[in-house]
Amino acid sequence: MKDLSMHIMDIIQNSVRAEASLVELEIRESQKDNQFSIAIKDNGFGMSKEVLAKVTDPFFTTRTTRKVGLGLSLLKQNAEQTGGKMDIESKEGVGTSLKAVFSHSHLDRPSLGDIAGTMVLLVGANPEMDFIYKHITDKGEYVFDTKEVKEVLEGVSVSDPEIMQYLKEMIKENLNTII
């Protein structure tokens, strides 16, 4: 995957398949601490201990449409190449949480990519779900919460193309103030 937003898309698609109603994404980037982290938490159906033990094996997947599951193994590899790590916790009936930590300045750390576009695609494709995206940098913090957005929209769907375009621009503008 060419950037971290594509990893985030892949992982959150797992949350969608796990029937989560809420997905929380937190990105922390600190040049002062030389750390870049991605944390994703969902309230989906979770994984058994057996599945959790195999989930980063590229030749393991729970899907029947293909025989490999590269998403988590590639994210883990990318984190480890920068001196970081990836941890996953899951409990059946409760949900799953993942945290990947990278060295911020490492040459091998993929760029974040189009996180605004990724979030808007996820929100538009899954309007029944709620998403909280928090981005924290040395300069400040930005929070995008679909519950708040849906209240303001008063019944207009977040999947409306004009709303999606507006949300993408809003996220970009707010990120520009802290990055």
Secondary structure, 3 states (H helix, E strand, C coil): CCCHHHHHHHHHHHHHHCCCCEEEEEEEEECCCCEEEEEEEECCCCCCHHHHHHCCCCCCCCCCCCCCCHHHHHHHHHHHHCCCEEEEEEECCCEEEEEEEEECCCCCCCCCCCHHHHHHHHHHHCCCCEEEEEEEECCEEEEEEHHHHHHHHCCCCCCCHHHHHHHHHHHHHHHHCCC
